[in-house]
Amino acid sequence: MALIEELLQLQVPRDVKISPNSQQVLYSTNTPLSKYTGDLEVYPLWLAETGHAKSSRQLTSGLYRDHAPRWCPDGNSIAFISDRAKQSEQWAIYMLPTKAGGEAYPVTPAGNERSIGKFEFDSTGNTIAFLSADEKSPDKKAKEEDKDDAKVWGEDWPYNRLRLVHVATKKVTTLVSRDAHILDFAWNDDGTKIAYIETKSPDIESPMLYGTKISVLDIISRDVREVCSFPASLDSLVWVEDSLYVLGPVNTESTVSAKMVRVIELNAEQPKCEPYAHGQHDCASELGRAGKDVTVLVQHGMEDQIRMLKGRTLFSEKKEIAGWDASFTTDSDEMVLAIVISDTNTPWEVYTTTASGGAMVQLSNHGHTFAEQKFASVHFLKCRSRDDKEELDAIYLIPSAHADSNAAPTKSMPTIVNIHGGPYMRVTDEFNPSYFMCTQVLLDAGYGMFFPNYRGSSGRGQTFAAYDRGACGTYDYEDIITLTQYAIEQGYADKDRLIARGWSQGGFLSFMCTVRNGLHKHGWKFKATIPGAGVSDGDTMALTSDIGAFQGDLAGKPPWGCDKDDTSGRTGSAIWEFAAAVKKGGVIPPILILHGENDARVPLEQAVGFRRAMESAKLPFEMVVYPREPHLIRERKHLIDMTERTLKFVDLHIGGKRIL
């Protein structure tokens, strides 16, 4: 079996939950990028014993999309979302006994076609709160079948409603039915109230354009108290005693911002969503709860950390934490952590440890196929930015066959400069740290893999994250060149065998590397580039992307906010730099353009535009469009094709016999 096929069969743990008595760990799995089995995604559930190595066992059949598992507070059963009634079409919350055995059964109507956004038990386990949109009316279904289905903006929105289901009777009650879209919610400690976050509509841009509002609903009286409004998006809501904690932007006036923890004091005379922790020098990623304590996942430079909010660090590694949970044991003050983590040589597994520094015990064994294989040695690099304002981070992966006994490169390597998307994300040590899903394949083929974290990335706080606003293609591009030059100077990368490649925002920066190739005065050029789902023109992105509001903010202002002669949006546009690059001669290298046909985030027109430019100049290019695919390629055969095509392209331009 080809390596890429083995990689795509890996089970990746998600939704990790520790049992109420801290003795077991529940989780679901899917495959990388939700690989399709035929046309249907499947997610089995798994159960493991805390602290017992390789104790994980499959709990459900793996024939359905069983996901988002939750423990009932008594620990005797679990609930999860599934499409068991009709795969990929009908959704319900199912209950499954874990103590006495038995079959899973639905507690919400199994024939509902609307998906369930979130659900949580109350403190008693008798009631579940959940989010779902109303089912389509018979009249609406008839009109769709008759193709009398004009879409009128602002009408027939599928608003998320807040609902309750009584587990024993299966009676569903809608708590909030007015026309507003509920994004998140949290129970209070005794299960008598629910706090929730809402925005104007289900449109993805609604929180960016109209902000969010937090309210508290009394379950008994059904009274609703509007707590406060916030001018931007909020998520990851946690309620502890008289305080609500959420994740929100540091800069409330921009979508280009680092994330921080904010707090709403419910007993205040006029509650406000106030700054509380993180976001200045690091970035908050997710909130959790352990007893009366709030826990938070933090990106701290190249480390992922689990912390007590404004307290001690419970766990820290220079690796990406893909899932986690924390819980106090029932008989002590010890805290148990369940963590999904990986590194370049070890696929994602579930581990448990303790906050006091106990051993890391591997519960699962999903990556056993690669247990004896070492793909690369990992090197963390640092250097100053060209303007000396910031310290920059990167990772260089040396293929194992080309590392000496000290894990250093035996020679300068043909190198692929992998540019992450976002821009608000970052790459640390992890398995398959790329949207292309072929890092290990390229390492196995003998190529060095380099991952620069440019300004605009996460993990470094607000100042670092905000560099990209109104300056795309400036500091980010400059940092990629600076870090690549540093990798060359340190003997990692061969300056004569470099390829730039990236997805989404990384695709945008790959396009910029294409039209600016060799103009940095360091004396080297990229031999080729591989933009995937890349932005070639920022102005048209604001007009056509599903997050046009973000794209306009990223550019500094949208086209409709500019005067006729204002060309500032072209600062980060490969299309508008193309003609000058052609005139310079010898700048634009061969290019492999990859894109999903149904990409709403970065519409296909972005790739088509650059392909037309290359054709008009009679320059060498390849362009591949994957039918049915959204922003991230998902179908198995497409992923295999993309990997094989990428490897062939890389071999052609920087490999072949020279790699030996």
C-alpha positions, 0 to 999 in steps of 0.5 A: 500500500502506498504511504499516502493511502496508509496516512489517509486511513489513520484514525484521528481522535476528537472530542475527548471527554473524561468520565465523571469519576475520572476513570475512563476517557471517551472520544470519537475519531475520524480520518485526516480531513474527514476522508470519505468512505465511498461518499459517506463520512464515518466516525466511531466512538472509543472508550479507554481506561485512564492511566491504562496503556493501549486500553482503548476499545471501539465502542460503536460500529463505525458505520455511522457518523457518531460524534460529539460524545458527552457523559451523562453526569451519573457516568452510566451512559453517554450521549452523542450526535449521529446520522444513524436513521439515514446517513449524512441526511438525518440527525439526532442525539442518541443515548448509549448505556455504558455500564449494562450494555445495550443499543443506542437509541434516539432521544430527539426525533431521528428523522430530522434533517437539520443538523445539531450544532451543540448539546450539553447535559444539565447537572442532573442528567435528566435534560439536554439542551441543544441547538438546531434549526427548524425543519423545512415545512412541507410547503418549502420542500414542495417548492424545492422539488418543483424548483420554485425555490428563489433565494431571497436575502434575509428570508427563510434563514435556518436560525439555530434555536435553543431547545431542551429534550427531557431524556426519559420522555423524549419531549422536546421544548423550544426555549428561544424561537425568535429570529436570531441565530444562537452560536453557543450556550452554557448551563449554570451549576444547578441547571436552572439557567442557560446563558447563550450567545446570539447573532443576527442571522446564520450568515457566516459574516453576521458576527463580523458585521453585527456583533453578538449578544449574551443573554441568560434564560431562566428554565422555570419562568422562561424569563430572558435577561439580556446581559450585554452586547459585543461588537464582534464574534464570541465563542467557547462559553463557560459559566462558573458561579456568577461569571461567564467566560468567553473567547473573543478578539483583543481588538473589538474593531477588527476581525484581524486580531489575536484571541483572548479570554473575556469575562462577564460579571453577571452581578455587575450593575451593567455587565460588560464583556471585559478583557481578562487573560491572554491575547497580548503575548500569547493566544487563547484557543479554547476554554474548558472547565474542571470543577469550579475552575476554568481551563484554557488551551493557549498557544504560547509561541511554539508551545501548546499549553493547558492552563488554569485561567490566570493560574498555573500551567498544567501541561506544556509541549512544543507540539500541537494539542488537537484535543483535551479535557481536564477533571479533578479526581473524586477522592483528591485534589489531583487533576487528570488530563486527557490529551490528543497530541502528535509529533512529526514521527508519531500520529495522533494518540490519546494520552492521560497524565496528571497536572502534578507531572505524572507519566504520559500514558498512551491509551490509544494505538491508532498509529501503530502502522508507523510505530517503527518509522521515523520520518524526520528530525525536528529543528526549531529555528529562530531569527530576527525579522529583517526590520529587527522588530520581531523574533520569528519562529520556524520548524525545519524537518530533516528526512531521517535518511539525511540526518547525521548522528547529531540529527543535523543535515548531512548536506544542504537539502532540497527544500519545500517552504510550506506556508501556512494559511489563516493567516491567524494560525501557526505550525509547531511540531505535529503529524502532517502539519499542512493542509496538503496531507503529504508532509510525511510523503515528501519527507519519505521521498527525501525532501527537507520540509520548512515551516515559517511562522510569519507575522500575522500568525497566532501564538504571539499575541495581538501585536504580532497578529495585527501585522497583516491588517492592511499589509498582506503581502508585506511583512508576511512575505518578507518574513518568509524570505528572511526565514528561508534565507536563515535556513540556507545560512544555517546549512539546512536548505539548498538555495538552488533547490527551493519550492514554495507551497501553501494552502489558502492564505499560504496559497496567496503567499505562494502566488506572491513568491511567484511574482516576486521571485528572486527580487529579494536580493539574496541571490536565490530563486524558487525553482517552482511554486504550488499555490493551493486554494490561493488568493491571487487578488484581494479586491475580488476576494472581498466581493466573492468570498463567503467571508468578504467582510474579513477579506475587506478588513484584512486588506484595510478596507473593502473596495466599496470603501475606497475612492475610485483612484485608491489602489491600496488594495493591490498591495497584496495582489499577485495579479496586479504584480504579474505584468511587471514580473513578466517584463523583468524576465526570468522571474516567474517560475513554473507553477502548479495551481490546485483548487476545489471546484466548490470553494466558497472561502477562496472561490475558483475564480482566484485560480482561474485568473492566475491561470489566464495570466500564465497562459497569456504570457505563455509561461509553464503551468499546471492547473488542477481543479477537484470537482465537488470539493470545498475549501479543503480537499476531502475526497480520498481519491482527490487527496491521493491524486493531489499528493502524487501530483505534488510529488511528481512536480517537486521531483521534476523541479528540485529532485530527480537524481540530484536528491540522492 
